Amino acid sequence: MKIVSVVFLATLVAALSGCSTVSSSALTGPKQPAWKGQVFVSEEKLPQNVKHTVIGTVQAKARAGYRGAESLYTFLAAEARKIGANAVVGVSGGRQVTAVSWSAPYVSGTAVRVENVQELNEIPGKLY
């Protein structure tokens, strides 16, 4: 009976956590109002000539159910938007073990507010 209870509880936890994500941020620069537009996400760093303000770092982690790190870029952009960033640069990620997955993706990057968003056309990336 005890084994059945443990199996039931483990199944319940896995079912309830499903394809959930967790995103967070840490401010390292001046507080900004939330950004209302799209957020540019790139694995590249900003060129030296692009004027910007570093706002902080953002990250997104899947507990289970996502294909790869890039599938979390939407959540990374949403977290950046909350803290006032219009771009996330230097994005990196991978996979990690979680309570319900042996290989759950995660991503993190530097959230910045670029003065002239047209300058972002100089580097590879995508709007979210």
A tleap script that builds the chain and sets N, CA, C and O, in Angstrom:
source leaprc.protein.ff14SB
mol = sequence {
  NMET LYS ILE VAL SER VAL VAL PHE LEU ALA
  THR LEU VAL ALA ALA LEU SER GLY CYS SER
  THR VAL SER SER SER ALA LEU THR GLY PRO
  LYS GLN PRO ALA TRP LYS GLY GLN VAL PHE
  VAL SER GLU GLU LYS LEU PRO GLN ASN VAL
  LYS HIE THR VAL ILE GLY THR VAL GLN ALA
  LYS ALA ARG ALA GLY TYR ARG GLY ALA GLU
  SER LEU TYR THR PHE LEU ALA ALA GLU ALA
  ARG LYS ILE GLY ALA ASN ALA VAL VAL GLY
  VAL SER GLY GLY ARG GLN VAL THR ALA VAL
  SER TRP SER ALA PRO TYR VAL SER GLY THR
  ALA VAL ARG VAL GLU ASN VAL GLN GLU LEU
  ASN GLU ILE PRO GLY LYS LEU CTYR
}
set mol.1.N position { 0.820 -1.195 0.000 }
set mol.1.CA position { 0.000 0.000 0.000 }
set mol.1.C position { 0.867 1.263 0.000 }
set mol.1.O position { 0.542 2.255 -0.654 }
set mol.2.N position { 1.968 1.207 0.741 }
set mol.2.CA position { 2.850 2.362 0.815 }
set mol.2.C position { 3.464 2.658 -0.555 }
set mol.2.O position { 3.585 3.823 -0.934 }
set mol.3.N position { 3.852 1.626 -1.300 }
set mol.3.CA position { 4.440 1.807 -2.627 }
set mol.3.C position { 3.430 2.441 -3.571 }
set mol.3.O position { 3.782 3.321 -4.356 }
set mol.4.N position { 2.176 2.001 -3.503 }
set mol.4.CA position { 1.121 2.562 -4.352 }
set mol.4.C position { 0.949 4.048 -4.059 }
set mol.4.O position { 0.771 4.841 -4.984 }
set mol.5.N position { 0.998 4.431 -2.799 }
set mol.5.CA position { 0.860 5.843 -2.416 }
set mol.5.C position { 2.013 6.673 -2.964 }
set mol.5.O position { 1.801 7.783 -3.451 }
set mol.6.N position { 3.219 6.149 -2.891 }
set mol.6.CA position { 4.391 6.868 -3.392 }
set mol.6.C position { 4.304 7.028 -4.911 }
set mol.6.O position { 4.583 8.105 -5.438 }
set mol.7.N position { 3.922 5.971 -5.609 }
set mol.7.CA position { 3.797 6.029 -7.061 }
set mol.7.C position { 2.702 7.022 -7.447 }
set mol.7.O position { 2.880 7.812 -8.374 }
set mol.8.N position { 1.580 6.984 -6.745 }
set mol.8.CA position { 0.487 7.919 -7.026 }
set mol.8.C position { 0.941 9.360 -6.817 }
set mol.8.O position { 0.668 10.224 -7.649 }
set mol.9.N position { 1.625 9.619 -5.724 }
set mol.9.CA position { 2.103 10.971 -5.427 }
set mol.9.C position { 3.105 11.443 -6.485 }
set mol.9.O position { 3.037 12.591 -6.923 }
set mol.10.N position { 4.013 10.593 -6.893 }
set mol.10.CA position { 4.991 10.961 -7.917 }
set mol.10.C position { 4.304 11.256 -9.243 }
set mol.10.O position { 4.675 12.204 -9.934 }
set mol.11.N position { 3.317 10.462 -9.600 }
set mol.11.CA position { 2.561 10.681 -10.833 }
set mol.11.C position { 1.785 11.986 -10.766 }
set mol.11.O position { 1.737 12.728 -11.747 }
set mol.12.N position { 1.183 12.273 -9.634 }
set mol.12.CA position { 0.431 13.508 -9.443 }
set mol.12.C position { 1.341 14.727 -9.583 }
set mol.12.O position { 0.966 15.696 -10.244 }
set mol.13.N position { 2.509 14.699 -8.985 }
set mol.13.CA position { 3.466 15.808 -9.078 }
set mol.13.C position { 3.890 16.016 -10.529 }
set mol.13.O position { 3.936 17.151 -11.003 }
set mol.14.N position { 4.196 14.942 -11.229 }
set mol.14.CA position { 4.615 15.046 -12.628 }
set mol.14.C position { 3.491 15.610 -13.492 }
set mol.14.O position { 3.742 16.448 -14.358 }
set mol.15.N position { 2.274 15.169 -13.271 }
set mol.15.CA position { 1.140 15.646 -14.067 }
set mol.15.C position { 0.848 17.113 -13.805 }
set mol.15.O position { 0.537 17.858 -14.734 }
set mol.16.N position { 0.944 17.528 -12.577 }
set mol.16.CA position { 0.638 18.921 -12.231 }
set mol.16.C position { 1.716 19.882 -12.698 }
set mol.16.O position { 1.420 21.038 -13.004 }
set mol.17.N position { 2.956 19.427 -12.759 }
set mol.17.CA position { 4.027 20.331 -13.180 }
set mol.17.C position { 4.081 20.458 -14.697 }
set mol.17.O position { 4.487 21.504 -15.203 }
set mol.18.N position { 3.694 19.449 -15.421 }
set mol.18.CA position { 3.559 19.488 -16.879 }
set mol.18.C position { 4.665 20.244 -17.578 }
set mol.18.O position { 5.846 20.023 -17.309 }
set mol.19.N position { 4.285 21.135 -18.474 }
set mol.19.CA position { 5.228 21.904 -19.285 }
set mol.19.C position { 5.454 23.291 -18.684 }
set mol.19.O position { 5.470 24.279 -19.418 }
set mol.20.N position { 5.624 23.380 -17.409 }
set mol.20.CA position { 5.729 24.681 -16.776 }
set mol.20.C position { 7.137 25.246 -16.881 }
set mol.20.O position { 8.121 24.518 -17.010 }
set mol.21.N position { 7.194 26.574 -16.820 }
set mol.21.CA position { 8.474 27.271 -16.841 }
set mol.21.C position { 8.571 28.184 -15.638 }
set mol.21.O position { 7.568 28.554 -15.028 }
set mol.22.N position { 9.795 28.537 -15.313 }
set mol.22.CA position { 10.075 29.505 -14.265 }
set mol.22.C position { 11.011 30.539 -14.871 }
set mol.22.O position { 12.037 30.189 -15.454 }
set mol.23.N position { 10.662 31.800 -14.734 }
set mol.23.CA position { 11.560 32.847 -15.213 }
set mol.23.C position { 11.841 33.808 -14.069 }
set mol.23.O position { 11.017 33.984 -13.171 }
set mol.24.N position { 13.010 34.424 -14.115 }
set mol.24.CA position { 13.376 35.362 -13.052 }
set mol.24.C position { 14.365 36.383 -13.593 }
set mol.24.O position { 14.919 36.229 -14.681 }
set mol.25.N position { 14.568 37.430 -12.802 }
set mol.25.CA position { 15.509 38.479 -13.189 }
set mol.25.C position { 16.205 39.018 -11.952 }
set mol.25.O position { 15.714 38.887 -10.831 }
set mol.26.N position { 17.357 39.626 -12.182 }
set mol.26.CA position { 18.117 40.279 -11.123 }
set mol.26.C position { 18.588 41.623 -11.662 }
set mol.26.O position { 19.355 41.682 -12.623 }
set mol.27.N position { 18.129 42.694 -11.041 }
set mol.27.CA position { 18.519 44.038 -11.472 }
set mol.27.C position { 19.946 44.338 -11.036 }
set mol.27.O position { 20.324 44.106 -9.888 }
set mol.28.N position { 20.726 44.858 -11.973 }
set mol.28.CA position { 22.083 45.301 -11.645 }
set mol.28.C position { 22.272 46.764 -12.045 }
set mol.28.O position { 23.285 47.378 -11.711 }
set mol.29.N position { 21.305 47.309 -12.754 }
set mol.29.CA position { 21.373 48.693 -13.217 }
set mol.29.C position { 20.171 49.477 -12.731 }
set mol.29.O position { 19.427 49.011 -11.868 }
set mol.30.N position { 19.975 50.672 -13.284 }
set mol.30.CA position { 18.860 51.515 -12.850 }
set mol.30.C position { 17.508 50.902 -13.208 }
set mol.30.O position { 17.351 50.287 -14.264 }
set mol.31.N position { 16.542 51.078 -12.318 }
set mol.31.CA position { 15.198 50.573 -12.563 }
set mol.31.C position { 14.584 51.316 -13.748 }
set mol.31.O position { 14.688 52.539 -13.847 }
set mol.32.N position { 13.949 50.572 -14.637 }
set mol.32.CA position { 13.342 51.115 -15.845 }
set mol.32.C position { 11.843 50.789 -15.843 }
set mol.32.O position { 11.420 49.797 -15.251 }
set mol.33.N position { 11.045 51.632 -16.510 }
set mol.33.CA position { 9.639 51.251 -16.681 }
set mol.33.C position { 9.558 50.048 -17.618 }
set mol.33.O position { 10.442 49.853 -18.453 }
set mol.34.N position { 8.516 49.251 -17.488 }
set mol.34.CA position { 8.347 48.068 -18.337 }
set mol.34.C position { 8.365 48.470 -19.811 }
set mol.34.O position { 7.836 49.518 -20.180 }
set mol.35.N position { 8.971 47.640 -20.640 }
set mol.35.CA position { 9.030 47.858 -22.077 }
set mol.35.C position { 7.754 47.303 -22.690 }
set mol.35.O position { 7.340 46.192 -22.358 }
set mol.36.N position { 7.127 48.063 -23.580 }
set mol.36.CA position { 5.857 47.639 -24.156 }
set mol.36.C position { 5.979 46.988 -25.530 }
set mol.36.O position { 5.022 46.383 -26.014 }
set mol.37.N position { 7.125 47.104 -26.153 }
set mol.37.CA position { 7.311 46.553 -27.500 }
set mol.37.C position { 7.937 45.170 -27.490 }
set mol.37.O position { 8.029 44.513 -26.453 }
set mol.38.N position { 8.366 44.747 -28.672 }
set mol.38.CA position { 9.046 43.467 -28.796 }
set mol.38.C position { 10.447 43.552 -28.206 }
set mol.38.O position { 11.036 44.629 -28.112 }
set mol.39.N position { 10.963 42.401 -27.812 }
set mol.39.CA position { 12.302 42.309 -27.232 }
set mol.39.C position { 13.188 41.507 -28.177 }
set mol.39.O position { 12.829 40.415 -28.616 }
set mol.40.N position { 14.351 42.073 -28.478 }
set mol.40.CA position { 15.334 41.430 -29.339 }
set mol.40.C position { 16.159 40.452 -28.507 }
set mol.40.O position { 16.669 40.823 -27.450 }
set mol.41.N position { 16.296 39.211 -28.967 }
set mol.41.CA position { 17.067 38.191 -28.252 }
set mol.41.C position { 18.185 37.688 -29.159 }
set mol.41.O position { 17.945 37.304 -30.303 }
set mol.42.N position { 19.414 37.696 -28.633 }
set mol.42.CA position { 20.570 37.274 -29.421 }
set mol.42.C position { 21.590 36.550 -28.546 }
set mol.42.O position { 21.773 36.874 -27.373 }
set mol.43.N position { 22.237 35.577 -29.139 }
set mol.43.CA position { 23.336 34.896 -28.459 }
set mol.43.C position { 24.612 35.724 -28.509 }
set mol.43.O position { 25.559 35.455 -27.770 }
set mol.44.N position { 24.640 36.717 -29.367 }
set mol.44.CA position { 25.813 37.582 -29.535 }
set mol.44.C position { 25.848 38.679 -28.469 }
set mol.44.O position { 24.826 39.006 -27.866 }
set mol.45.N position { 27.026 39.233 -28.249 }
set mol.45.CA position { 27.165 40.411 -27.392 }
set mol.45.C position { 26.939 41.651 -28.244 }
set mol.45.O position { 27.067 41.600 -29.467 }
set mol.46.N position { 26.606 42.764 -27.602 }
set mol.46.CA position { 26.412 44.010 -28.338 }
set mol.46.C position { 27.748 44.553 -28.841 }
set mol.46.O position { 28.754 44.477 -28.135 }
set mol.47.N position { 27.762 45.098 -30.053 }
set mol.47.CA position { 28.975 45.779 -30.522 }
set mol.47.C position { 29.289 46.973 -29.616 }
set mol.47.O position { 28.384 47.563 -29.026 }
set mol.48.N position { 30.540 47.315 -29.511 }
set mol.48.CA position { 30.993 48.407 -28.632 }
set mol.48.C position { 30.305 49.735 -28.931 }
set mol.48.O position { 30.068 50.526 -28.019 }
set mol.49.N position { 29.979 49.988 -30.209 }
set mol.49.CA position { 29.431 51.286 -30.589 }
set mol.49.C position { 27.935 51.453 -30.295 }
set mol.49.O position { 27.399 52.547 -30.475 }
set mol.50.N position { 27.258 50.404 -29.851 }
set mol.50.CA position { 25.819 50.487 -29.570 }
set mol.50.C position { 25.615 51.041 -28.161 }
set mol.50.O position { 26.027 50.432 -27.174 }
set mol.51.N position { 24.968 52.217 -28.088 }
set mol.51.CA position { 24.712 52.847 -26.788 }
set mol.51.C position { 23.573 52.107 -26.092 }
set mol.51.O position { 22.501 51.907 -26.661 }
set mol.52.N position { 23.832 51.703 -24.836 }
set mol.52.CA position { 22.846 50.932 -24.091 }
set mol.52.C position { 23.076 51.068 -22.590 }
set mol.52.O position { 24.123 51.537 -22.143 }
set mol.53.N position { 22.084 50.651 -21.834 }
set mol.53.CA position { 22.163 50.594 -20.382 }
set mol.53.C position { 21.912 49.153 -19.962 }
set mol.53.O position { 20.902 48.562 -20.345 }
set mol.54.N position { 22.811 48.591 -19.187 }
set mol.54.CA position { 22.599 47.242 -18.665 }
set mol.54.C position { 21.602 47.334 -17.514 }
set mol.54.O position { 21.798 48.095 -16.566 }
set mol.55.N position { 20.545 46.558 -17.611 }
set mol.55.CA position { 19.502 46.571 -16.589 }
set mol.55.C position { 19.689 45.422 -15.603 }
set mol.55.O position { 19.462 45.586 -14.404 }
set mol.56.N position { 20.099 44.273 -16.101 }
set mol.56.CA position { 20.289 43.124 -15.218 }
set mol.56.C position { 20.435 41.838 -15.993 }
set mol.56.O position { 20.774 41.845 -17.177 }
set mol.57.N position { 20.179 40.736 -15.320 }
set mol.57.CA position { 20.211 39.435 -15.962 }
set mol.57.C position { 18.827 38.812 -15.899 }
set mol.57.O position { 18.061 39.053 -14.966 }
set mol.58.N position { 18.522 38.013 -16.900 }
set mol.58.CA position { 17.237 37.299 -16.933 }
set mol.58.C position { 17.510 35.837 -17.231 }
set mol.58.O position { 18.501 35.489 -17.874 }
set mol.59.N position { 16.611 34.989 -16.750 }
set mol.59.CA position { 16.737 33.565 -17.030 }
set mol.59.C position { 15.364 32.927 -17.113 }
set mol.59.O position { 14.394 33.422 -16.538 }
set mol.60.N position { 15.297 31.835 -17.829 }
set mol.60.CA position { 14.073 31.039 -17.928 }
set mol.60.C position { 14.481 29.574 -17.872 }
set mol.60.O position { 15.460 29.159 -18.494 }
set mol.61.N position { 13.708 28.800 -17.112 }
set mol.61.CA position { 13.985 27.377 -16.958 }
set mol.61.C position { 12.692 26.603 -17.159 }
set mol.61.O position { 11.633 27.017 -16.686 }
set mol.62.N position { 12.780 25.490 -17.853 }
set mol.62.CA position { 11.636 24.595 -17.996 }
set mol.62.C position { 11.781 23.492 -16.964 }
set mol.62.O position { 12.880 23.002 -16.703 }
set mol.63.N position { 10.676 23.119 -16.393 }
set mol.63.CA position { 10.716 21.973 -15.483 }
set mol.63.C position { 10.694 20.677 -16.294 }
set mol.63.O position { 11.331 19.688 -15.930 }
set mol.64.N position { 9.950 20.704 -17.396 }
set mol.64.CA position { 9.858 19.541 -18.294 }
set mol.64.C position { 9.053 19.933 -19.512 }
set mol.64.O position { 8.321 20.923 -19.482 }
set mol.65.N position { 9.176 19.174 -20.579 }
set mol.65.CA position { 8.267 19.294 -21.699 }
set mol.65.C position { 8.625 20.272 -22.804 }
set mol.65.O position { 7.805 20.472 -23.699 }
set mol.66.N position { 9.793 20.892 -22.800 }
set mol.66.CA position { 10.172 21.806 -23.874 }
set mol.66.C position { 11.267 21.175 -24.700 }
set mol.66.O position { 12.088 20.415 -24.186 }
set mol.67.N position { 11.277 21.493 -25.991 }
set mol.67.CA position { 12.211 20.844 -26.916 }
set mol.67.C position { 13.658 21.227 -26.668 }
set mol.67.O position { 14.519 20.352 -26.576 }
set mol.68.N position { 13.939 22.505 -26.557 }
set mol.68.CA position { 15.317 22.937 -26.400 }
set mol.68.C position { 15.374 24.306 -25.775 }
set mol.68.O position { 14.347 24.926 -25.500 }
set mol.69.N position { 16.598 24.776 -25.551 }
set mol.69.CA position { 16.793 26.073 -24.909 }
set mol.69.C position { 16.127 27.200 -25.699 }
set mol.69.O position { 15.548 28.112 -25.109 }
set mol.70.N position { 16.207 27.142 -27.022 }
set mol.70.CA position { 15.633 28.199 -27.850 }
set mol.70.C position { 14.113 28.297 -27.700 }
set mol.70.O position { 13.540 29.359 -27.942 }
set mol.71.N position { 13.462 27.217 -27.309 }
set mol.71.CA position { 12.011 27.250 -27.098 }
set mol.71.C position { 11.636 28.126 -25.900 }
set mol.71.O position { 10.464 28.456 -25.719 }
set mol.72.N position { 12.617 28.500 -25.088 }
set mol.72.CA position { 12.367 29.345 -23.912 }
set mol.72.C position { 12.617 30.826 -24.171 }
set mol.72.O position { 12.424 31.643 -23.270 }
set mol.73.N position { 13.041 31.192 -25.381 }
set mol.73.CA position { 13.351 32.587 -25.675 }
set mol.73.C position { 12.139 33.500 -25.472 }
set mol.73.O position { 12.301 34.652 -25.072 }
set mol.74.N position { 10.948 33.012 -25.736 }
set mol.74.CA position { 9.730 33.810 -25.518 }
set mol.74.C position { 9.601 34.187 -24.046 }
set mol.74.O position { 9.250 35.322 -23.724 }
set mol.75.N position { 9.882 33.239 -23.154 }
set mol.75.CA position { 9.790 33.494 -21.707 }
set mol.75.C position { 10.915 34.419 -21.246 }
set mol.75.O position { 10.720 35.257 -20.365 }
set mol.76.N position { 12.095 34.261 -21.851 }
set mol.76.CA position { 13.225 35.132 -21.541 }
set mol.76.C position { 12.891 36.575 -21.922 }
set mol.76.O position { 13.168 37.505 -21.163 }
set mol.77.N position { 12.295 36.753 -23.101 }
set mol.77.CA position { 11.907 38.091 -23.558 }
set mol.77.C position { 10.824 38.691 -22.659 }
set mol.77.O position { 10.861 39.884 -22.360 }
set mol.78.N position { 9.878 37.888 -22.236 }
set mol.78.CA position { 8.805 38.382 -21.356 }
set mol.78.C position { 9.367 38.869 -20.023 }
set mol.78.O position { 8.917 39.886 -19.493 }
set mol.79.N position { 10.333 38.158 -19.487 }
set mol.79.CA position { 10.957 38.569 -18.221 }
set mol.79.C position { 11.738 39.862 -18.421 }
set mol.79.O position { 11.694 40.749 -17.568 }
set mol.80.N position { 12.448 39.976 -19.533 }
set mol.80.CA position { 13.209 41.194 -19.840 }
set mol.80.C position { 12.270 42.385 -19.990 }
set mol.80.O position { 12.568 43.478 -19.508 }
set mol.81.N position { 11.147 42.178 -20.652 }
set mol.81.CA position { 10.153 43.240 -20.861 }
set mol.81.C position { 9.665 43.790 -19.513 }
set mol.81.O position { 9.476 44.998 -19.366 }
set mol.82.N position { 9.464 42.910 -18.540 }
set mol.82.CA position { 8.983 43.326 -17.205 }
set mol.82.C position { 9.944 44.311 -16.532 }
set mol.82.O position { 9.511 45.230 -15.837 }
set mol.83.N position { 11.247 44.112 -16.743 }
set mol.83.CA position { 12.230 44.977 -16.061 }
set mol.83.C position { 12.692 46.141 -16.929 }
set mol.83.O position { 13.606 46.879 -16.560 }
set mol.84.N position { 12.045 46.301 -18.103 }
set mol.84.CA position { 12.321 47.469 -18.923 }
set mol.84.C position { 13.350 47.300 -20.008 }
set mol.84.O position { 13.791 48.291 -20.589 }
set mol.85.N position { 13.749 46.075 -20.305 }
set mol.85.CA position { 14.747 45.837 -21.345 }
set mol.85.C position { 14.086 45.706 -22.712 }
set mol.85.O position { 12.974 45.193 -22.830 }
set mol.86.N position { 14.782 46.176 -23.739 }
set mol.86.CA position { 14.292 45.967 -25.095 }
set mol.86.C position { 15.175 44.970 -25.853 }
set mol.86.O position { 14.955 44.714 -27.037 }
set mol.87.N position { 16.175 44.408 -25.160 }
set mol.87.CA position { 17.030 43.388 -25.766 }
set mol.87.C position { 17.626 42.497 -24.677 }
set mol.87.O position { 17.853 42.931 -23.548 }
set mol.88.N position { 17.870 41.246 -25.046 }
set mol.88.CA position { 18.613 40.307 -24.204 }
set mol.88.C position { 19.763 39.805 -25.068 }
set mol.88.O position { 19.545 39.237 -26.138 }
set mol.89.N position { 20.975 40.017 -24.601 }
set mol.89.CA position { 22.157 39.660 -25.390 }
set mol.89.C position { 23.046 38.698 -24.608 }
set mol.89.O position { 22.913 38.539 -23.395 }
set mol.90.N position { 23.950 38.066 -25.340 }
set mol.90.CA position { 24.838 37.103 -24.696 }
set mol.90.C position { 24.079 35.914 -24.143 }
set mol.90.O position { 24.458 35.349 -23.118 }
set mol.91.N position { 23.005 35.533 -24.823 }
set mol.91.CA position { 22.159 34.445 -24.341 }
set mol.91.C position { 22.891 33.116 -24.465 }
set mol.91.O position { 23.493 32.811 -25.494 }
set mol.92.N position { 22.825 32.345 -23.409 }
set mol.92.CA position { 23.385 30.993 -23.430 }
set mol.92.C position { 22.430 30.078 -22.676 }
set mol.92.O position { 21.561 30.538 -21.936 }
set mol.93.N position { 22.602 28.812 -22.870 }
set mol.93.CA position { 21.712 27.871 -22.198 }
set mol.93.C position { 22.188 26.452 -22.353 }
set mol.93.O position { 23.295 26.182 -22.820 }
set mol.94.N position { 21.325 25.560 -21.950 }
set mol.94.CA position { 21.655 24.144 -22.005 }
set mol.94.C position { 20.527 23.325 -21.428 }
set mol.94.O position { 19.356 23.684 -21.545 }
set mol.95.N position { 20.888 22.232 -20.811 }
set mol.95.CA position { 19.903 21.337 -20.196 }
set mol.95.C position { 20.353 20.994 -18.790 }
set mol.95.O position { 21.544 20.980 -18.480 }
set mol.96.N position { 19.359 20.713 -17.941 }
set mol.96.CA position { 19.654 20.367 -16.555 }
set mol.96.C position { 18.640 19.342 -16.049 }
set mol.96.O position { 17.555 19.196 -16.612 }
set mol.97.N position { 19.000 18.654 -15.008 }
set mol.97.CA position { 18.109 17.683 -14.377 }
set mol.97.C position { 17.168 18.435 -13.445 }
set mol.97.O position { 17.600 19.294 -12.677 }
set mol.98.N position { 15.874 18.108 -13.516 }
set mol.98.CA position { 14.884 18.681 -12.595 }
set mol.98.C position { 14.152 17.536 -11.908 }
set mol.98.O position { 14.457 16.366 -12.141 }
set mol.99.N position { 13.194 17.874 -11.068 }
set mol.99.CA position { 12.432 16.856 -10.336 }
set mol.99.C position { 11.637 15.945 -11.266 }
set mol.99.O position { 11.370 14.792 -10.929 }
set mol.100.N position { 11.256 16.464 -12.443 }
set mol.100.CA position { 10.422 15.664 -13.345 }
set mol.100.C position { 11.045 15.439 -14.714 }
set mol.100.O position { 10.374 14.925 -15.609 }
set mol.101.N position { 12.312 15.811 -14.905 }
set mol.101.CA position { 12.946 15.631 -16.203 }
set mol.101.C position { 14.446 15.432 -16.050 }
set mol.101.O position { 15.088 16.063 -15.210 }
set mol.102.N position { 14.992 14.550 -16.871 }
set mol.102.CA position { 16.437 14.354 -16.873 }
set mol.102.C position { 17.142 15.389 -17.726 }
set mol.102.O position { 18.364 15.526 -17.667 }
set mol.103.N position { 16.360 16.130 -18.531 }
set mol.103.CA position { 16.992 17.019 -19.500 }
set mol.103.C position { 16.117 18.234 -19.806 }
set mol.103.O position { 15.680 18.413 -20.943 }
set mol.104.N position { 15.864 19.056 -18.810 }
set mol.104.CA position { 15.028 20.248 -18.985 }
set mol.104.C position { 15.895 21.423 -19.437 }
set mol.104.O position { 16.965 21.646 -18.869 }
set mol.105.N position { 15.452 22.186 -20.455 }
set mol.105.CA position { 16.261 23.297 -20.949 }
set mol.105.C position { 16.233 24.523 -20.025 }
set mol.105.O position { 15.289 24.724 -19.261 }
set mol.106.N position { 17.282 25.327 -20.115 }
set mol.106.CA position { 17.353 26.607 -19.418 }
set mol.106.C position { 18.111 27.601 -20.293 }
set mol.106.O position { 18.936 27.205 -21.116 }
set mol.107.N position { 17.832 28.890 -20.117 }
set mol.107.CA position { 18.552 29.959 -20.823 }
set mol.107.C position { 18.734 31.148 -19.893 }
set mol.107.O position { 17.960 31.340 -18.955 }
set mol.108.N position { 19.765 31.943 -20.161 }
set mol.108.CA position { 19.967 33.182 -19.422 }
set mol.108.C position { 20.709 34.162 -20.322 }
set mol.108.O position { 21.349 33.773 -21.299 }
set mol.109.N position { 20.610 35.440 -19.972 }
set mol.109.CA position { 21.294 36.460 -20.753 }
set mol.109.C position { 21.292 37.792 -20.028 }
set mol.109.O position { 20.740 37.912 -18.934 }
set mol.110.N position { 21.909 38.787 -20.637 }
set mol.110.CA position { 21.993 40.131 -20.078 }
set mol.110.C position { 20.880 40.989 -20.671 }
set mol.110.O position { 20.776 41.130 -21.890 }
set mol.111.N position { 20.055 41.557 -19.804 }
set mol.111.CA position { 18.958 42.428 -20.234 }
set mol.111.C position { 19.475 43.858 -20.354 }
set mol.111.O position { 20.045 44.401 -19.407 }
set mol.112.N position { 19.272 44.466 -21.529 }
set mol.112.CA position { 19.765 45.819 -21.781 }
set mol.112.C position { 18.668 46.678 -22.391 }
set mol.112.O position { 17.711 46.173 -22.977 }
set mol.113.N position { 18.828 47.981 -22.241 }
set mol.113.CA position { 17.950 48.955 -22.905 }
set mol.113.C position { 18.812 49.678 -23.923 }
set mol.113.O position { 19.664 50.490 -23.562 }
set mol.114.N position { 18.589 49.383 -25.196 }
set mol.114.CA position { 19.356 49.976 -26.291 }
set mol.114.C position { 18.684 51.289 -26.683 }
set mol.114.O position { 17.467 51.341 -26.863 }
set mol.115.N position { 19.488 52.358 -26.816 }
set mol.115.CA position { 18.932 53.671 -27.160 }
set mol.115.C position { 18.338 53.692 -28.556 }
set mol.115.O position { 17.221 54.176 -28.740 }
set mol.116.N position { 19.054 53.180 -29.539 }
set mol.116.CA position { 18.585 53.163 -30.924 }
set mol.116.C position { 18.419 51.710 -31.352 }
set mol.116.O position { 19.398 51.057 -31.714 }
set mol.117.N position { 17.185 51.195 -31.314 }
set mol.117.CA position { 16.951 49.782 -31.604 }
set mol.117.C position { 17.340 49.393 -33.031 }
set mol.117.O position { 17.556 48.213 -33.305 }
set mol.118.N position { 17.433 50.360 -33.940 }
set mol.118.CA position { 17.858 50.061 -35.313 }
set mol.118.C position { 19.276 49.492 -35.347 }
set mol.118.O position { 19.628 48.748 -36.263 }
set mol.119.N position { 20.086 49.840 -34.352 }
set mol.119.CA position { 21.461 49.343 -34.294 }
set mol.119.C position { 21.517 47.838 -34.026 }
set mol.119.O position { 22.551 47.207 -34.244 }
set mol.120.N position { 20.418 47.268 -33.559 }
set mol.120.CA position { 20.384 45.832 -33.298 }
set mol.120.C position { 20.410 45.020 -34.598 }
set mol.120.O position { 20.671 43.817 -34.582 }
set mol.121.N position { 20.136 45.693 -35.726 }
set mol.121.CA position { 20.189 45.008 -37.023 }
set mol.121.C position { 21.596 44.535 -37.360 }
set mol.121.O position { 21.776 43.730 -38.274 }
set mol.122.N position { 22.608 45.034 -36.625 }
set mol.122.CA position { 24.003 44.673 -36.872 }
set mol.122.C position { 24.341 43.267 -36.378 }
set mol.122.O position { 25.351 42.702 -36.798 }
set mol.123.N position { 23.532 42.697 -35.509 }
set mol.123.CA position { 23.859 41.386 -34.946 }
set mol.123.C position { 22.725 40.389 -35.206 }
set mol.123.O position { 21.568 40.788 -35.336 }
set mol.124.N position { 23.050 39.104 -35.280 }
set mol.124.CA position { 22.007 38.101 -35.480 }
set mol.124.C position { 21.132 37.974 -34.246 }
set mol.124.O position { 21.617 38.069 -33.118 }
set mol.125.N position { 19.866 37.763 -34.458 }
set mol.125.CA position { 18.926 37.597 -33.362 }
set mol.125.C position { 17.513 37.645 -33.884 }
set mol.125.O position { 17.289 37.694 -35.093 }
set mol.126.N position { 16.546 37.631 -32.963 }
set mol.126.CA position { 15.146 37.584 -33.345 }
set mol.126.C position { 14.312 38.382 -32.344 }
set mol.126.O position { 14.650 38.463 -31.163 }
set mol.127.N position { 13.218 38.967 -32.831 }
set mol.127.CA position { 12.292 39.704 -31.966 }
set mol.127.C position { 11.238 38.764 -31.409 }
set mol.127.O position { 10.732 37.887 -32.110 }
set mol.128.N position { 10.913 38.961 -30.126 }
set mol.128.CA position { 9.880 38.172 -29.453 }
set mol.128.C position { 8.901 39.098 -28.763 }
set mol.128.O position { 7.950 38.634 -28.135 }
savepdb mol mol.pdb
quit
